[in-house]
Amino acid sequence: MKVVIGCLNAKYVHMSSAPWCLAAGIDEYSVSPVSYSIFEGTINSDIDSYAEEIISLSPDAVSFSCYIWNITKTLLLCEKIKAALSCTIILGGPEVAHRREDILSKYEFIDFVLSGEGEFTYPLLIDALCENGDIRAVPSLSYRHSNSICSTEDKIFDEIPPSPYNEAYLKALQGRICYLETSRGCPFSCAFCLSGGMGKLKLFPMERVKRDILTLANSSTQTVKLVDRTFNAVESHANEILTFIKDNYGNTIPHGVCFHMEIAADILKESTLNILSQMPKGAVQLEIGIQSFNKETLKAIHRSTNIQRLTENIKRLISFGNMHIHTDLIVGLPFEDMQSFEKSFDTAYSLGANMLQMGFLKLLYGAQMRESSDDYPCTFTNEPPYEVTSTPWLSEEEVISLKKCEDALERLYNSSRFLITLDYLINETGFTPFRLFFEFGNSVCGDKMSLSRYAVEVYNYFGEICDKELLREKILCDLLASSASSQIPKEIRRDDPRHKKAMVYFTKGGEGIKVAILNKSNRIFVAYQGSKRDFSGRYETAYFPMDVLEEK
């Protein structure tokens, strides 16, 4: 039996582990003669060419892993394959697992929908198809029978799935971002998330975890993203992994590889904080889902967050200075109106993380917030990603305005392009952080605007309410510190006869240094663009007194 196991990724730089996990399941558990091919594509490429490629393989069965970002293109691809080829088409993954009957009712070209852990159920289905066996014995399966849609009983597996990281996986990786599981499931039950419904938390054997870490770290990838929903849910498990990375970094784990982990900061133990404080610089990146600082909101979504401990621990993590810290807020949660969100935003911003993401609530199939609409009333888009458009606490117009605020946040702060400028503006204009991003974002549309043009918009807008020349100098410094290739727009650039002398003084025949003469500040700004960038992607910088140019 010939099988194609596929997935459409959001971007080429991402490599889904899902098809490789299914292939590992086939290798480990299938008893039938199965020949499989792994197919990977992206949602931004030509679906017709993908269909031709798969059809040319003449498979007996084609399988795809489905998520909110790829379901539309995956269904289109499956339809084209089925129109040209008599084969069985199987879908699995979180986007179809909780709507199996809906998928089979709407799309006749889909034959089977699997849910749960595919490493165990997928081989059973393939064996049943290969041997003309009884598909009713396959758990967590939906299919058509006698003009009806039937579903077998769901099953939670206690076993640990096989590792997908074989030689073929490593050959296909080619330096892309890769994903690693060290546990499966989540002990928490957030109302907007699916992970809490996967059964009890399973910790993978530490020997295997360490082996997988070394395998991926030496694969040429630069980023290993751990997909554990709450990496530090079990203190001992997290500590052993972090200690292993710390002790082996620069040896069996090459310098430059970064491990990305999603943690709950309020449950961080002192032992874990101590290990993180000793991490080699750049070895770890942490993502922390704050979601909201509104206690009523947190209670409604079943998050028992200790806010004081959360903020204290985030500040401590940032103070270590050795990790990129990424924090998240969600727009559209219960009881979070504009005033409440503004307060949450300003509190989160004050923590000083390297990135503050404004996510917009998505009503996923299977999540409690979608299934219990009376308890969580809101409107959202019918098509993926099912994003909230209004709530009883936020009007549609307010959600749109927050989208514009998010655009400004991404361009000004999360891009790290305007950090010097932002510090100046928040101190000088009287704007709170939220109001600064909100007002500017709703006045200036940044969509498809170049960095140079956007810098001019910042200069013109805020120049009306603060010292325009001092603002110009701040923007100039930011442009030099954040990009070696950006063009300084004429509105920001000033010709100064001392610039050439400053360049000679500071470069001393070297390269990769940019200099700005700051008359208003009476200083000279130097960006060492040949140096290594920090976590924010900015170059090392320094200020010097103007009178150094008078020295011999």
N, C-alpha and C positions, 0 to 999 in steps of 0.2 A: 504494500500500500504506500502510495506517495502522498506526502503531506507537506503543505506550506504553512509555516507558523509565522505570523506577521504582526507588525505594529507600525502605525504612523506616528512619528515623533513630532513635537511642536517645532523643533529646530534641529538642524543636523548636529549641532554641538552636543545635544542630549542623546544618550544611548539607553533605550529602554531595556531593562533586564527581564521584562515579562516573557517575551518569546523564548529567551534562553532558559528561564525557569521551567517553562512547559517542555522544552527539549530535554532538560535534565530529568524531568519526570518521566518522559518517554524512555530515556536511557536506563533509568533506575527501575521502573516498574512495569513497562510494557512487555508482554510475552509474545507479541505478534511480530511478524517481519515488517517493520515500518522503516521507510526511508523518508527523512524529513529535510526540508530546506528552510533556513531562516530568511525572512524578508523584512527589511527595514526601509522606510521612506519618511518623508516629512509632509505635513499638511499643506505646505506651500508649493509643492512640486506638481507636475502634470499627472493627474490621476489616470488619464488614458494610457500613458506610457507604462505606468505601474501595472495596469490591468493587462496590457500586452505581455509584459515581463512574466507575470504570474501564469497567464494562460499558456505561454510557451513551455512551461514546465509540465503541463498536462497532469496536474495533481488530482488525486481522488478526493482529497479534502483540503479545505483552506480555513485557517483559523486566524482571528484577529483579537487583540486585546484592546478594549474600548474605554476611553476616558472622555471627560467633558470637552477637552480640546481637540479630539480627533474623531468623535462619533459621526459627525456629519459627513466628513470625507471618507471615513471607513465604510459607511453604508453605501455611498455612491460607488466606491470601488467594488464592493461586494456585488452590487447590482450589475455592474459591467461584466464582472467575472462570470456570474451565473447566466447571463444572457448568451455568453459565448461558449460555456463549458458545462457539461453535466457533472457537477461535483457537489460534495457536501460542504456547506458553509457553517462554521461554528463561531459564535461570538462569546467572549467572556470579559471580565474586568468590571470595575465598580460602576461604570455608566450603564451597563445592561443587567448587572446582577440583581438589582432591585426592581427591575421592570421587565422581567422575562416574558410574561404574557403579553404585555404591551408591544414589545419588539416583534414577537412572532405573529401577533394580530395585524400589525401594520406593514410588515415587510415579508412578503411571501418567499423571497429569495434567501431568507435566513432559515436554516434547518434546525439548529440547536442553539440554546443559550445555556452556558454553564455559570455557576456562581461558586463562591468559596475558594478554597485553595486549589488552583488548577494543577499544581504538580502531582496531586493525588487523583483528582477526578478526570483530568484530561486523558491520561493513559488508559483509564478504564473505558472511556467512551471510544477512543481509537481502537482498542482491542475488540470492543463489541461490534464496531462497524467493520473491522477487518475480518472477524470470524463469524459475522452474522449472528452475533450473540444478542442477549436480552438487554436492551438499553435501559429497561426499567430497574436494572440492578445498579445503574450508575447514579450515585447520589448527587443532589444539587443540580439536576438537569431538567430543562423544559424542552418540550418538543410537540409536534402535531400528531394527532392520532384520531382517525375517523371524524374529521372535521371539528375536532376539539383540541384544546391545548392542555397537555398533561404536564405535571411536575412531580419529580421524585422527591423524597424526603431530604432535607438539607442535613449535612453532616459536618461536625467540627472534628478535625483530626488532631490527635495529640502528638503525632510524630513530627519530627523536624524535617523539613523538605531538603532535598539534595542541593548542593551548591551548583550554581549555573556557570561558574567561572572556569571553563575549560579552555583548551588551546584555541578552539575556533572563536570563542568569545573574545579572547585577548587579541587575536588577529583582526577581528572586525572592529575593535574599539578605536584604534588609530588616534589615541590621545584625547578622545572626547570625554565629557563629564560622565562618570559612571556612578552606579547606585549600589549601595551595600545594605543588606539587612543583618542586624545582629539580634533582633527580636521581632516578634510579629504579634500584633494586637495592641491594645492599650487598656490600662486599668481605669481610665476615666471615660465619662460618657457625655461629652459636650454635645449639645443639642444640634449643632450645625455640622457635625463630623460623623463619619461612618466607622472609624477605627474601633470605637468602643463596642461595636456589635460583632466582633470577630471571635468571640470566645475569650477564654482567659489568656493572659499574656504568656507567650512562649519565648523563653530565652534560648538562643542558639548556643551549642557547646562552645566554650571559650577556645578550645584548641582549633576548631574550625574557623571561628571568628578571626583569630590571629593569623591563621594561614591565608584567609581571604584578604585581610588587610595588606599583608606582604605581597600577595599576588597582584592586587590592584595598584598598590603604590609603586610597583616596579613595572607597570604596564605602559608607561609613557603618558598616562593621564596626569593632569594637574589638580583635578578636583574629584574627591571621593565624597559623594553625598550619602549620608546614612539616612535611610528612609524609616527608621524607627520613629514612631509617632511621638513618643516621649522618651528620649534617649536616657535620661536620668531617673526613669521610673523606679529602677532598682539600683540602689546606691552601689552595691558591691560589683554588679555587672558593669556599670558605667566606669567605676574607678579602675577596674582591671584593664579595660580597653584604653582609657586615657593614659594610664601608666605605661602600657605597652607602647603606645605611640610616642610618648615622651622619652622613654628609655631607648627607643630604636631610631628616633629621628636623626637624620644625618648619617646613619649607618645602613641598616637593612631597609630603612624607609628613607628615600632620597629627599634632600632639601628641595623645597619648592612645591611639594605635594601638600594640599590643604584638605583637611577632613571637616566637612560641614555637618553639624548636628543640630537637631531641633530639641530644645530643652524647656522644661517648666522651671523658671527661675525661682519661684517661691518655695519649691521643695528642694532646692539645692542644699546639700549637706556641707558642713564645714570641711569634711574630708575631701569632697569633690572640688570645692573652691580652692583648697590648698594645692591639689594636683594641677588645676587649671592655671594657678598663679605661676607655676614652674614650667609651663609649656613653652617650647621654643617658639620664637616669634613667627607668626604666619602658619603654624602647623594646624591650627584649629580655627574654625569660624562657627559662631553660635547664632542660631535663630531662636528668638524668644517671642512666643505668641502672647502678647498682653491682652489684646482684643478690646478691653475697655477698663476704665477705672471706676465706672459706675457700679456700686455694689448691688443695686437692684437688677441691673443688666446681667451681671455675672451670676447672680442667683437664678435668674430666669433661664440661662443657658447651661445651668448645672456645672458652673465652674466655682469651686470653693477656694478662690484665690486669697492668699494672705497678702494684701496690697503693700503693707509696710515692708514685709520681708522681700517681696518682689522688687520693690524699688531699691532697697538697700543692696540686694544681691546684684542687680544690674549695675549699680554704681560701682560696686567692688570689681565686677568683671571688667568694666571699662577702665578702671584705675590700674589694672594689671598692665595695660598697654601692649599686650602681646597677641590679641585676638581681634578679628573683625566681629563686631556685635551688631546684629540685625534684629530690630523689633517690629512688631506688627500690631496694627489696630484694625478693627472691622467696622465699616459703615453699614448701618441697617439693622443693628441688633435691637431687641426689645428694650423699651424705655430709654433709648438713647436718642434724644432730640438734638437739635443743633447746639443748644447751650451745653448739654451734657457732653456731646462729642468734642466741642471746643475745649472743655475742661480736660477731658481725657487726652486730647492732642497736646495741649500745653504741658501737661504733666509728663507725658511720654517724651516730648521734645527736650524738656529740661534735663532728662537723664543723660543726654549726650551720646547716644548710640551712633555708630557709623552710618546706619540706615534706619529710617522710620518709614515703614510701608503702610500706606492707606489701602487696605483691601476692601472690596465691596462684597457684602454677603451673597453667597450663592446657595440656592435652595436645591441641594443634591437629592436625587432619588434615594430613598432609604433613610435619609437623615430625619431626626425627629421634628425639626423645624418645618420640613415639607409635609411630613405625614400627619402632623397635628396642627393643621392650619388654623383651627379655632384658638389654639393657645398662642400661636405665633402668626398673627394676621399681617400680611404684607402682599404687595403685588411684585411680580418678577417676570422676566422674559420667558416666553414659552420655549424658545430654542436655547441650546447650550450657549453660554455656561449658566443659564437660569439665574441671572444676576438681579438682585433686588432693585426695583424702580421706585417704590414708595413704601412707607410704613405708617401706622397710626401716629408716629412721632416725627416722621420726616416726609414732607411732601415731595412730589416728583420734581418740582422746581429746585428744591433744596438738595436733592440727590444729584441733580445735574450740576448745580453750583459746586458741590463737593467734588465732583469729577474734575472740574476746572482747578479746584484747590489742589487736588492730587497731582495734576499736571505740573503746577508750579513747584510743588514739593519735590517731584522727581527731578526737575530740571535745575532747581536752585540748590537743593540739599543732597538728595540721594545720589545725584551725579557727581557730587563733590566739586563742582565747578565754581561755586560762589560762596565758599565757606567764610572767607575773610569779609566779603561784602555783607553776608547775613549777620555776622557778629556786629558789624558796624550799624546796620540798619535796625536791628532789634534794640540796640543800646541808644540809638539817636532819634528814632522816629516815634517812639511811644507805642508802636504796634506790639501786641502780643505775637508770639510765633504763629499761632493759627490765623490771626487777623492779617498778618503780613502775607502769608501764602494765599489765603482766601481772597483778599482784596486784589492782589496782583493777578492771581490766576483768573479771576472773573473780569479783569480789565484787559488782559493781554493773552491772546490765544497762542500757545507755543507749538501747536501742531505743525510738524514739518518745517519748523523755523530753525535756521542754522544757529550755531553757538554764537557767532559774531553778531548776528541780527538780534538774537535774544539778549545779549549783553547790552546792546544799544537800547533795547526796550526797558531793561532794568534801569539803565542810566537816565533815560528820559522820564520814566514814571516816578522813581523815587527822588530824582533830582529836583522835583517840585517841592519836596517837603524836608529836604536836608541839604547840607553843604554839597553842592553839585561837584565842585572840584575835588573835594575829599572823597566823595563817592566814586568819581572817575578813577582816582588812584587805587581805591580798594578793588574795583573791577579789573583794572590793569594787572594788579598783583595776582588776582585769582586766575586770569587768563594765562599768565606766565607760569604759575605754579601747577596748573591742572592739565596743560596741553602743550606739547612741543611743536605741534603743527598748526595750531589755531592762528588765524590771521587777526591781528589787532585792528579793529575797525577804525576808520578815520576819526569818528566822533570821540574815541577813547585815546587815540594816539596823539602824542605831542612831540614835536621836534625840539631837541635840546642840544646845544653845542657840547655839553659835558658828557653826553651819552657815549660818544666814541672813546673819550678818555676813561670813562668808567669801565667800559668793556675791556680795554687794555689792562687796566688796573686789576680787575677781578679775574680775568681769564688767564693772564700771564702766558699767553700762547696756547692755552688749552681750548677744548671745545665743549659744547653742551651746557653753556651758562648763558642765561638771559638776565639783563639788567634793566631796571626802571628807575628813572630819576623822579623822586617824589617831592616836588617843591613845596606843596602845601604842608606835608608832614615833615619836611626838612630832613629826609632820610633817603637812603639808597636801598632799593629792594633787589635782592639777588635770588634767582631761581636756578638751582643746580640741576638742569634738565638732563644731565648725563648720569645722575645718581639714581639709585634704586627708589622706586615709589613706595609710599606708605600704604596702609590698609585701604585708604580712600582713593588710591591711585594718584596721589599728588607727589610732586617732587620736593626734595629738601629745599628749604628757603631760609633766608636770613636778612636782617636789616642792619645797615651800617650808617653811622653819622655822615652827613654830607661833607664834612671837612676832611674826610680821608682823601678826597681828590686833591687837596692842597698839599698833601704830603709828598715829599720827594721820592 
